[in-house]
Amino acid sequence: MAGSYTQSGTGRTFALRMILLGEAGAGKTCLYHWIKYKVFRDGTINTGPAPSSTSTSRQRQYDQHTMHISISPSVKVMLTVVDTADGERFQSLTAHYYRRTNIVLLVCSLDDEVTLTRLTKWYRDSMYYVDEHDIVYAVCGLKCDLPDYRKEVTLEMMQRFARHVEFPEGCVFEVSAKTGEGVDNMLATLCSTAVDRIRRNTPIPEPAGLQNSGEYSTLLFGDSRYNDGRPEHEVQSQRRCCKCVIL
């Protein structure tokens, strides 16, 4: 069940990292706030002093929250959700933000079509920087609680974007960071998809003593041990190309 914070028992825990990408003002921080606190964060609240445009990746701090999600009685996920903390307003995000990512969530606002069209740029950036293969990509439209007459982005438009960039079926979500509608289901679906992909494409050794330990075995993906036997530099050098999207 999504939102379960069970941390003990028999089974296996997968440690996953999900980053939020999209235009400033699309609602990423509101979504992050709901995931972390289960309450709505008014977008007009000031989050603090803006980072300097000359700041380095070492100086910039990203907000992150780790939660535990139960996919099944024997499979758990320790999901770390990372937000930009408005850093995208001032310069392109650095490679450090994309590091060891398993899930990339492209966020747009349903009342602002520009935030959807600009996802092409964020998708292209992520394809250059991510250092893992088999990334799970998804599109998230925020403000599904709005009446239809206030929406500029439809579900069909998001699905069209997903088809153009060749995302798999079931990767488009409409959620609300105000009411929480659809958020837990989205996280559970993304985690389940990521775990299935990891299991399908990566040999996972059974840790010694797992059957009798009564504890989860935790696998930190992004570790070079799980890169299909390839050296880490070889995985990092692998780059993907993307297609231009015209909506």
PyMOL commands that set and color helices and strands:
alter all, ss='L'
color gray80, all
select helices_A, chain A and resi 28-37+87-89+95-98+113-117+119-129+148-150+155-164+183-201+210-213+224-226+232-237
alter helices_A, ss='H'
color red, helices_A
select strands_A, chain A and resi 12-21+63-72+75-83+103-109+136-142+172-174+217-220
alter strands_A, ss='S'
color yellow, strands_A
deselect
rebuild
show_as cartoon
